[in-house]
Amino acid sequence: MKYCDTCHSAYPDDFTICPRDHGALRYASELAPGMIIRGKYEILEKIGAGGMAAVYRARHLAFGEICAIKLVGPKLAHDD
C-alpha cells in the first residue's frame, strides 16, 4: 500500500503518484489515523491484529457511519 502525505489517501502499490495532487507516494506498512481509504473512509484507530489481518475502526465520510475495515496481510493478499 502507498500513502500520500499531502491528501492523506492510501492507494494500491501499482500507483506511483497521487491522482489527487500529483505528489509522490510512499510505502506504508499499515494504516494510520487520519488516512483516507478509497476516498470514502477515514481511519480512526487500529482495533486489533492477528496472524492473518489487521482491523481498523473507520468512519464513512459521506454518511458519518462507523465501520470496521479488515486489511489482509501481504502474505495472504498475493496469489502466489
Distance bins in CASP14 RR format, pairs under 12 A and 6 or more apart:
PFRMAT RR
TARGET T0000
AUTHOR 0000-0000-0000
RMODE 2
METHOD distances of the structure
MODEL  1
1 9 0 0 0 0 0 1 0 0 0 0 0
1 10 1 0 1 0 0 0 0 0 0 0 0
1 11 1 0 0 1 0 0 0 0 0 0 0
1 12 1 0 0 1 0 0 0 0 0 0 0
1 13 1 0 0 1 0 0 0 0 0 0 0
1 14 0 0 0 0 0 1 0 0 0 0 0
1 15 0 0 0 0 1 0 0 0 0 0 0
1 25 0 0 0 0 1 0 0 0 0 0 0
1 26 0 0 0 0 0 1 0 0 0 0 0
1 27 1 0 0 1 0 0 0 0 0 0 0
1 28 1 0 1 0 0 0 0 0 0 0 0
1 29 0 0 0 0 1 0 0 0 0 0 0
1 30 0 0 0 0 1 0 0 0 0 0 0
1 31 1 0 0 1 0 0 0 0 0 0 0
1 32 0 0 0 0 0 1 0 0 0 0 0
1 35 0 0 0 0 1 0 0 0 0 0 0
1 37 0 0 0 0 1 0 0 0 0 0 0
1 38 0 0 0 0 0 1 0 0 0 0 0
1 43 0 0 0 0 0 1 0 0 0 0 0
1 54 0 0 0 0 0 1 0 0 0 0 0
1 71 0 0 0 0 1 0 0 0 0 0 0
1 72 0 0 0 0 0 1 0 0 0 0 0
1 73 0 0 0 0 0 1 0 0 0 0 0
1 74 0 0 0 0 1 0 0 0 0 0 0
1 77 0 0 0 0 1 0 0 0 0 0 0
2 9 0 0 0 0 1 0 0 0 0 0 0
2 10 1 0 0 1 0 0 0 0 0 0 0
2 11 1 0 1 0 0 0 0 0 0 0 0
2 12 1 0 0 1 0 0 0 0 0 0 0
2 13 1 0 0 1 0 0 0 0 0 0 0
2 14 0 0 0 0 1 0 0 0 0 0 0
2 15 1 0 1 0 0 0 0 0 0 0 0
2 16 0 0 0 0 1 0 0 0 0 0 0
2 17 0 0 0 0 1 0 0 0 0 0 0
2 18 0 0 0 0 1 0 0 0 0 0 0
2 19 0 0 0 0 0 1 0 0 0 0 0
2 23 0 0 0 0 0 1 0 0 0 0 0
2 24 0 0 0 0 1 0 0 0 0 0 0
2 25 1 1 0 0 0 0 0 0 0 0 0
2 26 1 0 0 1 0 0 0 0 0 0 0
2 27 1 0 1 0 0 0 0 0 0 0 0
2 28 1 0 0 1 0 0 0 0 0 0 0
2 29 0 0 0 0 0 1 0 0 0 0 0
2 35 0 0 0 0 0 1 0 0 0 0 0
3 9 1 0 0 1 0 0 0 0 0 0 0
3 10 1 0 1 0 0 0 0 0 0 0 0
3 11 1 0 0 1 0 0 0 0 0 0 0
3 12 0 0 0 0 0 1 0 0 0 0 0
3 13 0 0 0 0 0 1 0 0 0 0 0
3 15 0 0 0 0 0 1 0 0 0 0 0
3 18 0 0 0 0 1 0 0 0 0 0 0
3 23 0 0 0 0 0 1 0 0 0 0 0
3 24 0 0 0 0 0 1 0 0 0 0 0
3 25 1 0 0 1 0 0 0 0 0 0 0
3 26 1 0 1 0 0 0 0 0 0 0 0
3 27 1 0 0 1 0 0 0 0 0 0 0
3 28 1 1 0 0 0 0 0 0 0 0 0
3 29 0 0 0 0 1 0 0 0 0 0 0
3 30 0 0 0 0 0 1 0 0 0 0 0
3 31 0 0 0 0 1 0 0 0 0 0 0
3 32 0 0 0 0 1 0 0 0 0 0 0
3 34 0 0 0 0 0 1 0 0 0 0 0
3 35 1 0 0 1 0 0 0 0 0 0 0
3 36 0 0 0 0 1 0 0 0 0 0 0
3 37 0 0 0 0 0 1 0 0 0 0 0
3 43 0 0 0 0 0 1 0 0 0 0 0
4 10 1 0 0 1 0 0 0 0 0 0 0
4 11 1 0 0 1 0 0 0 0 0 0 0
4 15 0 0 0 0 1 0 0 0 0 0 0
4 16 0 0 0 0 0 1 0 0 0 0 0
4 17 0 0 0 0 1 0 0 0 0 0 0
4 18 1 0 1 0 0 0 0 0 0 0 0
4 19 0 0 0 0 1 0 0 0 0 0 0
4 20 1 0 0 1 0 0 0 0 0 0 0
4 21 1 0 0 1 0 0 0 0 0 0 0
4 22 0 0 0 0 1 0 0 0 0 0 0
4 23 1 0 0 1 0 0 0 0 0 0 0
4 24 0 0 0 0 1 0 0 0 0 0 0
4 25 1 0 1 0 0 0 0 0 0 0 0
4 26 0 0 0 0 1 0 0 0 0 0 0
4 27 0 0 0 0 0 1 0 0 0 0 0
4 28 0 0 0 0 1 0 0 0 0 0 0
4 34 0 0 0 0 0 1 0 0 0 0 0
4 35 0 0 0 0 1 0 0 0 0 0 0
4 36 0 0 0 0 1 0 0 0 0 0 0
4 37 0 0 0 0 0 1 0 0 0 0 0
4 39 0 0 0 0 0 1 0 0 0 0 0
5 18 0 0 0 0 1 0 0 0 0 0 0
5 21 0 0 0 0 1 0 0 0 0 0 0
5 23 0 0 0 0 1 0 0 0 0 0 0
5 24 0 0 0 0 1 0 0 0 0 0 0
5 25 0 0 0 0 1 0 0 0 0 0 0
5 26 1 0 0 1 0 0 0 0 0 0 0
5 27 0 0 0 0 0 1 0 0 0 0 0
5 28 0 0 0 0 1 0 0 0 0 0 0
5 32 0 0 0 0 0 1 0 0 0 0 0
5 34 0 0 0 0 0 1 0 0 0 0 0
5 35 0 0 0 0 0 1 0 0 0 0 0
6 17 0 0 0 0 0 1 0 0 0 0 0
6 18 1 0 0 1 0 0 0 0 0 0 0
6 19 0 0 0 0 0 1 0 0 0 0 0
6 20 1 0 0 1 0 0 0 0 0 0 0
6 21 1 0 1 0 0 0 0 0 0 0 0
6 22 0 0 0 0 1 0 0 0 0 0 0
6 23 1 0 0 1 0 0 0 0 0 0 0
6 24 0 0 0 0 1 0 0 0 0 0 0
6 25 0 0 0 0 1 0 0 0 0 0 0
6 26 0 0 0 0 0 1 0 0 0 0 0
6 36 0 0 0 0 0 1 0 0 0 0 0
7 17 0 0 0 0 0 1 0 0 0 0 0
7 18 1 0 0 1 0 0 0 0 0 0 0
7 19 0 0 0 0 1 0 0 0 0 0 0
7 20 1 0 1 0 0 0 0 0 0 0 0
7 21 1 0 1 0 0 0 0 0 0 0 0
7 22 0 0 0 0 0 1 0 0 0 0 0
7 23 0 0 0 0 1 0 0 0 0 0 0
7 25 0 0 0 0 0 1 0 0 0 0 0
7 34 0 0 0 0 0 1 0 0 0 0 0
7 35 0 0 0 0 1 0 0 0 0 0 0
7 36 1 0 0 1 0 0 0 0 0 0 0
7 39 0 0 0 0 1 0 0 0 0 0 0
7 42 0 0 0 0 0 1 0 0 0 0 0
8 18 0 0 0 0 0 1 0 0 0 0 0
8 20 0 0 0 0 1 0 0 0 0 0 0
8 21 0 0 0 0 0 1 0 0 0 0 0
8 25 0 0 0 0 0 1 0 0 0 0 0
8 28 0 0 0 0 0 1 0 0 0 0 0
8 31 0 0 0 0 0 1 0 0 0 0 0
8 32 0 0 0 0 1 0 0 0 0 0 0
8 33 0 0 0 0 1 0 0 0 0 0 0
8 34 1 0 1 0 0 0 0 0 0 0 0
8 35 1 0 1 0 0 0 0 0 0 0 0
8 36 1 0 1 0 0 0 0 0 0 0 0
8 37 0 0 0 0 1 0 0 0 0 0 0
8 39 0 0 0 0 1 0 0 0 0 0 0
8 41 0 0 0 0 0 1 0 0 0 0 0
8 42 0 0 0 0 1 0 0 0 0 0 0
8 43 0 0 0 0 1 0 0 0 0 0 0
8 61 0 0 0 0 0 1 0 0 0 0 0
9 15 0 0 0 0 1 0 0 0 0 0 0
9 17 0 0 0 0 0 1 0 0 0 0 0
9 18 1 0 0 1 0 0 0 0 0 0 0
9 19 0 0 0 0 1 0 0 0 0 0 0
9 20 1 0 0 1 0 0 0 0 0 0 0
9 21 0 0 0 0 1 0 0 0 0 0 0
9 23 0 0 0 0 0 1 0 0 0 0 0
9 25 0 0 0 0 1 0 0 0 0 0 0
9 28 0 0 0 0 0 1 0 0 0 0 0
9 31 0 0 0 0 0 1 0 0 0 0 0
9 32 0 0 0 0 0 1 0 0 0 0 0
9 34 0 0 0 0 1 0 0 0 0 0 0
9 35 1 0 0 1 0 0 0 0 0 0 0
9 36 1 0 1 0 0 0 0 0 0 0 0
9 37 1 0 0 1 0 0 0 0 0 0 0
9 38 0 0 0 0 1 0 0 0 0 0 0
9 39 1 0 0 1 0 0 0 0 0 0 0
9 40 0 0 0 0 0 1 0 0 0 0 0
9 41 0 0 0 0 0 1 0 0 0 0 0
9 42 0 0 0 0 0 1 0 0 0 0 0
9 43 0 0 0 0 0 1 0 0 0 0 0
9 61 0 0 0 0 0 1 0 0 0 0 0
10 18 0 0 0 0 0 1 0 0 0 0 0
10 20 0 0 0 0 0 1 0 0 0 0 0
10 25 0 0 0 0 1 0 0 0 0 0 0
10 26 0 0 0 0 0 1 0 0 0 0 0
10 27 0 0 0 0 0 1 0 0 0 0 0
10 28 1 0 0 1 0 0 0 0 0 0 0
10 29 0 0 0 0 0 1 0 0 0 0 0
10 30 0 0 0 0 0 1 0 0 0 0 0
10 31 1 0 0 1 0 0 0 0 0 0 0
10 32 0 0 0 0 1 0 0 0 0 0 0
10 34 0 0 0 0 0 1 0 0 0 0 0
10 35 1 0 1 0 0 0 0 0 0 0 0
10 36 1 0 0 1 0 0 0 0 0 0 0
10 37 1 0 1 0 0 0 0 0 0 0 0
10 38 0 0 0 0 1 0 0 0 0 0 0
10 39 0 0 0 0 1 0 0 0 0 0 0
10 40 0 0 0 0 0 1 0 0 0 0 0
10 41 0 0 0 0 1 0 0 0 0 0 0
10 42 0 0 0 0 0 1 0 0 0 0 0
10 43 0 0 0 0 1 0 0 0 0 0 0
10 56 0 0 0 0 0 1 0 0 0 0 0
10 58 0 0 0 0 0 1 0 0 0 0 0
10 69 0 0 0 0 0 1 0 0 0 0 0
10 71 0 0 0 0 1 0 0 0 0 0 0
11 17 0 0 0 0 1 0 0 0 0 0 0
11 18 1 0 0 1 0 0 0 0 0 0 0
11 19 1 0 0 1 0 0 0 0 0 0 0
11 20 0 0 0 0 1 0 0 0 0 0 0
11 21 0 0 0 0 0 1 0 0 0 0 0
11 23 0 0 0 0 0 1 0 0 0 0 0
11 24 0 0 0 0 0 1 0 0 0 0 0
11 25 1 0 0 1 0 0 0 0 0 0 0
11 26 0 0 0 0 0 1 0 0 0 0 0
11 27 0 0 0 0 0 1 0 0 0 0 0
11 28 0 0 0 0 1 0 0 0 0 0 0
11 35 0 0 0 0 0 1 0 0 0 0 0
11 36 0 0 0 0 0 1 0 0 0 0 0
11 37 0 0 0 0 1 0 0 0 0 0 0
11 38 0 0 0 0 1 0 0 0 0 0 0
11 39 0 0 0 0 0 1 0 0 0 0 0
12 19 0 0 0 0 0 1 0 0 0 0 0
12 25 0 0 0 0 1 0 0 0 0 0 0
12 27 0 0 0 0 0 1 0 0 0 0 0
12 28 0 0 0 0 0 1 0 0 0 0 0
12 37 0 0 0 0 0 1 0 0 0 0 0
12 38 0 0 0 0 0 1 0 0 0 0 0
12 77 0 0 0 0 0 1 0 0 0 0 0
13 25 0 0 0 0 1 0 0 0 0 0 0
13 26 0 0 0 0 0 1 0 0 0 0 0
13 27 1 0 0 1 0 0 0 0 0 0 0
13 28 0 0 0 0 0 1 0 0 0 0 0
13 29 0 0 0 0 0 1 0 0 0 0 0
13 74 0 0 0 0 1 0 0 0 0 0 0
13 77 0 0 0 0 1 0 0 0 0 0 0
13 78 0 0 0 0 0 1 0 0 0 0 0
14 25 0 0 0 0 0 1 0 0 0 0 0
15 22 0 0 0 0 0 1 0 0 0 0 0
15 23 0 0 0 0 0 1 0 0 0 0 0
15 24 0 0 0 0 0 1 0 0 0 0 0
15 25 1 0 1 0 0 0 0 0 0 0 0
15 26 0 0 0 0 0 1 0 0 0 0 0
15 27 0 0 0 0 0 1 0 0 0 0 0
15 28 0 0 0 0 0 1 0 0 0 0 0
16 22 0 0 0 0 0 1 0 0 0 0 0
16 23 0 0 0 0 1 0 0 0 0 0 0
16 24 0 0 0 0 1 0 0 0 0 0 0
16 25 1 0 0 1 0 0 0 0 0 0 0
16 26 0 0 0 0 0 1 0 0 0 0 0
16 27 0 0 0 0 0 1 0 0 0 0 0
17 23 1 0 1 0 0 0 0 0 0 0 0
17 24 1 0 0 1 0 0 0 0 0 0 0
17 25 1 0 0 1 0 0 0 0 0 0 0
17 26 0 0 0 0 0 1 0 0 0 0 0
18 24 1 0 0 1 0 0 0 0 0 0 0
18 25 1 0 1 0 0 0 0 0 0 0 0
18 26 0 0 0 0 0 1 0 0 0 0 0
18 36 0 0 0 0 0 1 0 0 0 0 0
18 39 0 0 0 0 0 1 0 0 0 0 0
19 25 0 0 0 0 1 0 0 0 0 0 0
19 38 0 0 0 0 0 1 0 0 0 0 0
19 39 0 0 0 0 0 1 0 0 0 0 0
20 36 0 0 0 0 1 0 0 0 0 0 0
20 39 0 0 0 0 1 0 0 0 0 0 0
26 32 0 0 0 0 0 1 0 0 0 0 0
27 74 0 0 0 0 0 1 0 0 0 0 0
28 34 0 0 0 0 0 1 0 0 0 0 0
28 35 1 0 0 1 0 0 0 0 0 0 0
28 37 0 0 0 0 0 1 0 0 0 0 0
28 43 0 0 0 0 0 1 0 0 0 0 0
28 71 0 0 0 0 0 1 0 0 0 0 0
28 74 0 0 0 0 0 1 0 0 0 0 0
29 49 0 0 0 0 0 1 0 0 0 0 0
29 54 0 0 0 0 0 1 0 0 0 0 0
29 71 0 0 0 0 0 1 0 0 0 0 0
29 73 0 0 0 0 0 1 0 0 0 0 0
29 74 0 0 0 0 1 0 0 0 0 0 0
30 43 0 0 0 0 1 0 0 0 0 0 0
30 45 0 0 0 0 0 1 0 0 0 0 0
30 46 1 0 0 1 0 0 0 0 0 0 0
30 48 0 0 0 0 0 1 0 0 0 0 0
30 49 0 0 0 0 1 0 0 0 0 0 0
30 53 0 0 0 0 0 1 0 0 0 0 0
30 54 1 0 0 1 0 0 0 0 0 0 0
30 55 0 0 0 0 0 1 0 0 0 0 0
30 56 0 0 0 0 1 0 0 0 0 0 0
30 69 0 0 0 0 0 1 0 0 0 0 0
30 71 1 0 0 1 0 0 0 0 0 0 0
30 73 0 0 0 0 1 0 0 0 0 0 0
30 74 0 0 0 0 0 1 0 0 0 0 0
31 37 1 0 0 1 0 0 0 0 0 0 0
31 38 0 0 0 0 0 1 0 0 0 0 0
31 41 0 0 0 0 1 0 0 0 0 0 0
31 42 0 0 0 0 0 1 0 0 0 0 0
31 43 1 0 1 0 0 0 0 0 0 0 0
31 44 0 0 0 0 1 0 0 0 0 0 0
31 45 0 0 0 0 1 0 0 0 0 0 0
31 46 1 0 0 1 0 0 0 0 0 0 0
31 47 0 0 0 0 0 1 0 0 0 0 0
31 48 0 0 0 0 0 1 0 0 0 0 0
31 49 0 0 0 0 0 1 0 0 0 0 0
31 53 0 0 0 0 0 1 0 0 0 0 0
31 54 1 0 0 1 0 0 0 0 0 0 0
31 55 0 0 0 0 0 1 0 0 0 0 0
31 56 1 0 1 0 0 0 0 0 0 0 0
31 57 0 0 0 0 0 1 0 0 0 0 0
31 58 0 0 0 0 1 0 0 0 0 0 0
31 68 0 0 0 0 0 1 0 0 0 0 0
31 69 1 0 0 1 0 0 0 0 0 0 0
31 70 0 0 0 0 0 1 0 0 0 0 0
31 71 1 0 0 1 0 0 0 0 0 0 0
31 73 0 0 0 0 0 1 0 0 0 0 0
32 42 0 0 0 0 0 1 0 0 0 0 0
32 43 1 0 0 1 0 0 0 0 0 0 0
32 44 0 0 0 0 0 1 0 0 0 0 0
32 45 0 0 0 0 1 0 0 0 0 0 0
32 46 0 0 0 0 1 0 0 0 0 0 0
32 54 0 0 0 0 0 1 0 0 0 0 0
32 56 0 0 0 0 1 0 0 0 0 0 0
32 58 0 0 0 0 0 1 0 0 0 0 0
32 71 0 0 0 0 0 1 0 0 0 0 0
33 42 0 0 0 0 1 0 0 0 0 0 0
33 43 1 0 1 0 0 0 0 0 0 0 0
33 44 1 0 0 1 0 0 0 0 0 0 0
33 45 1 0 1 0 0 0 0 0 0 0 0
33 46 0 0 0 0 1 0 0 0 0 0 0
33 47 0 0 0 0 0 1 0 0 0 0 0
33 56 0 0 0 0 1 0 0 0 0 0 0
33 57 0 0 0 0 1 0 0 0 0 0 0
33 58 0 0 0 0 1 0 0 0 0 0 0
33 59 0 0 0 0 0 1 0 0 0 0 0
34 41 0 0 0 0 0 1 0 0 0 0 0
34 42 1 0 1 0 0 0 0 0 0 0 0
34 43 1 0 1 0 0 0 0 0 0 0 0
34 44 1 0 0 1 0 0 0 0 0 0 0
34 45 0 0 0 0 1 0 0 0 0 0 0
34 46 0 0 0 0 0 1 0 0 0 0 0
34 56 0 0 0 0 0 1 0 0 0 0 0
34 57 0 0 0 0 0 1 0 0 0 0 0
34 58 0 0 0 0 1 0 0 0 0 0 0
34 59 0 0 0 0 1 0 0 0 0 0 0
34 61 0 0 0 0 0 1 0 0 0 0 0
35 41 0 0 0 0 1 0 0 0 0 0 0
35 42 1 0 0 1 0 0 0 0 0 0 0
35 43 1 0 1 0 0 0 0 0 0 0 0
35 44 0 0 0 0 1 0 0 0 0 0 0
35 45 0 0 0 0 0 1 0 0 0 0 0
35 46 0 0 0 0 0 1 0 0 0 0 0
35 56 0 0 0 0 1 0 0 0 0 0 0
35 58 0 0 0 0 1 0 0 0 0 0 0
35 59 0 0 0 0 0 1 0 0 0 0 0
35 61 0 0 0 0 0 1 0 0 0 0 0
35 69 0 0 0 0 0 1 0 0 0 0 0
35 71 0 0 0 0 0 1 0 0 0 0 0
36 42 1 0 1 0 0 0 0 0 0 0 0
36 43 1 0 0 1 0 0 0 0 0 0 0
36 44 0 0 0 0 0 1 0 0 0 0 0
36 58 0 0 0 0 1 0 0 0 0 0 0
36 59 0 0 0 0 0 1 0 0 0 0 0
36 60 0 0 0 0 0 1 0 0 0 0 0
36 61 1 0 0 1 0 0 0 0 0 0 0
36 69 0 0 0 0 0 1 0 0 0 0 0
37 43 1 0 0 1 0 0 0 0 0 0 0
37 44 0 0 0 0 0 1 0 0 0 0 0
37 56 0 0 0 0 1 0 0 0 0 0 0
37 58 1 0 0 1 0 0 0 0 0 0 0
37 59 0 0 0 0 0 1 0 0 0 0 0
37 60 0 0 0 0 0 1 0 0 0 0 0
37 61 0 0 0 0 1 0 0 0 0 0 0
37 67 0 0 0 0 0 1 0 0 0 0 0
37 69 1 0 0 1 0 0 0 0 0 0 0
37 70 0 0 0 0 0 1 0 0 0 0 0
37 71 0 0 0 0 1 0 0 0 0 0 0
38 58 0 0 0 0 0 1 0 0 0 0 0
38 60 0 0 0 0 0 1 0 0 0 0 0
38 61 0 0 0 0 1 0 0 0 0 0 0
38 62 0 0 0 0 0 1 0 0 0 0 0
38 69 0 0 0 0 1 0 0 0 0 0 0
39 58 0 0 0 0 0 1 0 0 0 0 0
39 59 0 0 0 0 0 1 0 0 0 0 0
39 60 0 0 0 0 0 1 0 0 0 0 0
39 61 1 0 0 1 0 0 0 0 0 0 0
39 62 0 0 0 0 1 0 0 0 0 0 0
40 58 0 0 0 0 1 0 0 0 0 0 0
40 59 0 0 0 0 1 0 0 0 0 0 0
40 60 1 0 0 1 0 0 0 0 0 0 0
40 61 1 0 1 0 0 0 0 0 0 0 0
40 62 1 0 0 1 0 0 0 0 0 0 0
40 63 0 0 0 0 1 0 0 0 0 0 0
40 64 0 0 0 0 0 1 0 0 0 0 0
40 65 0 0 0 0 0 1 0 0 0 0 0
40 67 0 0 0 0 0 1 0 0 0 0 0
40 69 0 0 0 0 0 1 0 0 0 0 0
41 56 0 0 0 0 1 0 0 0 0 0 0
41 57 0 0 0 0 0 1 0 0 0 0 0
41 58 1 0 1 0 0 0 0 0 0 0 0
41 59 1 0 0 1 0 0 0 0 0 0 0
41 60 1 0 1 0 0 0 0 0 0 0 0
41 61 1 0 0 1 0 0 0 0 0 0 0
41 62 0 0 0 0 1 0 0 0 0 0 0
41 63 0 0 0 0 0 1 0 0 0 0 0
41 64 0 0 0 0 1 0 0 0 0 0 0
41 65 0 0 0 0 1 0 0 0 0 0 0
41 66 0 0 0 0 0 1 0 0 0 0 0
41 67 1 0 0 1 0 0 0 0 0 0 0
41 68 0 0 0 0 0 1 0 0 0 0 0
41 69 1 0 0 1 0 0 0 0 0 0 0
41 71 0 0 0 0 0 1 0 0 0 0 0
42 56 0 0 0 0 0 1 0 0 0 0 0
42 57 0 0 0 0 1 0 0 0 0 0 0
42 58 1 0 0 1 0 0 0 0 0 0 0
42 59 1 0 1 0 0 0 0 0 0 0 0
42 60 0 0 0 0 1 0 0 0 0 0 0
42 61 1 0 1 0 0 0 0 0 0 0 0
42 62 0 0 0 0 0 1 0 0 0 0 0
42 63 0 0 0 0 0 1 0 0 0 0 0
42 64 0 0 0 0 1 0 0 0 0 0 0
42 65 0 0 0 0 0 1 0 0 0 0 0
42 66 0 0 0 0 0 1 0 0 0 0 0
42 67 0 0 0 0 0 1 0 0 0 0 0
42 69 0 0 0 0 0 1 0 0 0 0 0
43 54 0 0 0 0 0 1 0 0 0 0 0
43 55 0 0 0 0 0 1 0 0 0 0 0
43 56 1 0 1 0 0 0 0 0 0 0 0
43 57 1 0 0 1 0 0 0 0 0 0 0
43 58 1 0 1 0 0 0 0 0 0 0 0
43 59 0 0 0 0 1 0 0 0 0 0 0
43 60 0 0 0 0 0 1 0 0 0 0 0
43 61 0 0 0 0 0 1 0 0 0 0 0
43 66 0 0 0 0 0 1 0 0 0 0 0
43 67 0 0 0 0 0 1 0 0 0 0 0
43 68 0 0 0 0 0 1 0 0 0 0 0
43 69 1 0 0 1 0 0 0 0 0 0 0
43 71 0 0 0 0 1 0 0 0 0 0 0
44 55 0 0 0 0 0 1 0 0 0 0 0
44 56 1 0 0 1 0 0 0 0 0 0 0
44 57 1 0 1 0 0 0 0 0 0 0 0
44 58 1 0 1 0 0 0 0 0 0 0 0
44 59 1 0 1 0 0 0 0 0 0 0 0
44 60 0 0 0 0 0 1 0 0 0 0 0
44 61 0 0 0 0 0 1 0 0 0 0 0
44 64 0 0 0 0 0 1 0 0 0 0 0
44 65 0 0 0 0 0 1 0 0 0 0 0
44 66 1 0 0 1 0 0 0 0 0 0 0
44 67 0 0 0 0 1 0 0 0 0 0 0
44 68 0 0 0 0 0 1 0 0 0 0 0
44 69 0 0 0 0 1 0 0 0 0 0 0
45 54 0 0 0 0 0 1 0 0 0 0 0
45 55 0 0 0 0 0 1 0 0 0 0 0
45 56 1 0 0 1 0 0 0 0 0 0 0
45 57 1 0 1 0 0 0 0 0 0 0 0
45 58 0 0 0 0 1 0 0 0 0 0 0
45 59 0 0 0 0 0 1 0 0 0 0 0
45 66 0 0 0 0 0 1 0 0 0 0 0
45 68 0 0 0 0 0 1 0 0 0 0 0
45 69 0 0 0 0 0 1 0 0 0 0 0
46 53 0 0 0 0 0 1 0 0 0 0 0
46 54 1 0 0 1 0 0 0 0 0 0 0
46 55 1 0 0 1 0 0 0 0 0 0 0
46 56 1 0 1 0 0 0 0 0 0 0 0
46 57 1 0 0 1 0 0 0 0 0 0 0
46 58 0 0 0 0 0 1 0 0 0 0 0
46 68 0 0 0 0 0 1 0 0 0 0 0
46 69 0 0 0 0 0 1 0 0 0 0 0
46 70 0 0 0 0 0 1 0 0 0 0 0
46 71 0 0 0 0 1 0 0 0 0 0 0
47 53 0 0 0 0 0 1 0 0 0 0 0
47 54 0 0 0 0 1 0 0 0 0 0 0
47 55 1 0 1 0 0 0 0 0 0 0 0
47 56 1 0 0 1 0 0 0 0 0 0 0
47 57 1 0 1 0 0 0 0 0 0 0 0
47 58 0 0 0 0 1 0 0 0 0 0 0
47 66 0 0 0 0 0 1 0 0 0 0 0
47 67 0 0 0 0 0 1 0 0 0 0 0
47 68 1 0 0 1 0 0 0 0 0 0 0
47 69 0 0 0 0 1 0 0 0 0 0 0
47 70 0 0 0 0 1 0 0 0 0 0 0
47 71 0 0 0 0 0 1 0 0 0 0 0
48 54 1 0 0 1 0 0 0 0 0 0 0
48 55 1 0 1 0 0 0 0 0 0 0 0
48 56 0 0 0 0 1 0 0 0 0 0 0
48 57 0 0 0 0 1 0 0 0 0 0 0
48 68 0 0 0 0 1 0 0 0 0 0 0
48 69 0 0 0 0 0 1 0 0 0 0 0
48 70 0 0 0 0 1 0 0 0 0 0 0
48 71 0 0 0 0 0 1 0 0 0 0 0
49 55 1 0 0 1 0 0 0 0 0 0 0
49 56 0 0 0 0 1 0 0 0 0 0 0
49 70 0 0 0 0 0 1 0 0 0 0 0
49 71 0 0 0 0 1 0 0 0 0 0 0
49 72 0 0 0 0 0 1 0 0 0 0 0
49 73 0 0 0 0 1 0 0 0 0 0 0
50 70 0 0 0 0 0 1 0 0 0 0 0
50 71 0 0 0 0 0 1 0 0 0 0 0
50 72 0 0 0 0 0 1 0 0 0 0 0
50 73 0 0 0 0 1 0 0 0 0 0 0
50 76 0 0 0 0 0 1 0 0 0 0 0
51 71 0 0 0 0 0 1 0 0 0 0 0
51 72 0 0 0 0 0 1 0 0 0 0 0
51 73 1 0 0 1 0 0 0 0 0 0 0
51 74 0 0 0 0 0 1 0 0 0 0 0
51 75 0 0 0 0 1 0 0 0 0 0 0
51 76 0 0 0 0 1 0 0 0 0 0 0
52 70 0 0 0 0 1 0 0 0 0 0 0
52 71 0 0 0 0 0 1 0 0 0 0 0
52 72 1 0 0 1 0 0 0 0 0 0 0
52 73 1 0 0 1 0 0 0 0 0 0 0
52 74 0 0 0 0 0 1 0 0 0 0 0
52 75 0 0 0 0 1 0 0 0 0 0 0
52 76 1 0 1 0 0 0 0 0 0 0 0
52 77 0 0 0 0 0 1 0 0 0 0 0
53 68 0 0 0 0 0 1 0 0 0 0 0
53 69 0 0 0 0 1 0 0 0 0 0 0
53 70 1 0 1 0 0 0 0 0 0 0 0
53 71 1 0 0 1 0 0 0 0 0 0 0
53 72 1 0 1 0 0 0 0 0 0 0 0
53 73 1 0 1 0 0 0 0 0 0 0 0
53 74 0 0 0 0 0 1 0 0 0 0 0
53 75 0 0 0 0 0 1 0 0 0 0 0
53 76 1 0 0 1 0 0 0 0 0 0 0
53 77 0 0 0 0 1 0 0 0 0 0 0
54 68 0 0 0 0 0 1 0 0 0 0 0
54 69 0 0 0 0 1 0 0 0 0 0 0
54 70 1 0 0 1 0 0 0 0 0 0 0
54 71 1 0 1 0 0 0 0 0 0 0 0
54 72 0 0 0 0 1 0 0 0 0 0 0
54 73 1 0 0 1 0 0 0 0 0 0 0
54 74 0 0 0 0 0 1 0 0 0 0 0
54 76 0 0 0 0 0 1 0 0 0 0 0
54 77 0 0 0 0 0 1 0 0 0 0 0
55 67 0 0 0 0 0 1 0 0 0 0 0
55 68 1 0 1 0 0 0 0 0 0 0 0
55 69 1 0 0 1 0 0 0 0 0 0 0
55 70 1 0 1 0 0 0 0 0 0 0 0
55 71 1 0 0 1 0 0 0 0 0 0 0
55 72 0 0 0 0 0 1 0 0 0 0 0
55 73 0 0 0 0 0 1 0 0 0 0 0
56 66 0 0 0 0 0 1 0 0 0 0 0
56 67 0 0 0 0 1 0 0 0 0 0 0
56 68 1 0 0 1 0 0 0 0 0 0 0
56 69 1 0 1 0 0 0 0 0 0 0 0
56 70 1 0 0 1 0 0 0 0 0 0 0
56 71 1 0 0 1 0 0 0 0 0 0 0
57 65 0 0 0 0 0 1 0 0 0 0 0
57 66 1 0 0 1 0 0 0 0 0 0 0
57 67 1 0 0 1 0 0 0 0 0 0 0
57 68 1 0 0 1 0 0 0 0 0 0 0
57 69 0 0 0 0 1 0 0 0 0 0 0
57 70 0 0 0 0 0 1 0 0 0 0 0
58 64 0 0 0 0 0 1 0 0 0 0 0
58 65 0 0 0 0 1 0 0 0 0 0 0
58 66 1 0 0 1 0 0 0 0 0 0 0
58 67 1 0 1 0 0 0 0 0 0 0 0
58 68 1 0 0 1 0 0 0 0 0 0 0
58 69 1 0 1 0 0 0 0 0 0 0 0
58 70 0 0 0 0 0 1 0 0 0 0 0
58 71 0 0 0 0 0 1 0 0 0 0 0
59 65 1 0 0 1 0 0 0 0 0 0 0
59 66 1 0 1 0 0 0 0 0 0 0 0
59 67 1 0 0 1 0 0 0 0 0 0 0
59 68 0 0 0 0 0 1 0 0 0 0 0
59 69 0 0 0 0 0 1 0 0 0 0 0
60 66 1 0 0 1 0 0 0 0 0 0 0
60 67 1 0 0 1 0 0 0 0 0 0 0
60 68 0 0 0 0 0 1 0 0 0 0 0
60 69 0 0 0 0 0 1 0 0 0 0 0
61 67 0 0 0 0 0 1 0 0 0 0 0
70 76 0 0 0 0 0 1 0 0 0 0 0
70 77 0 0 0 0 0 1 0 0 0 0 0
71 77 0 0 0 0 1 0 0 0 0 0 0
72 78 0 0 0 0 1 0 0 0 0 0 0
72 79 0 0 0 0 0 1 0 0 0 0 0
74 80 0 0 0 0 0 1 0 0 0 0 0
END
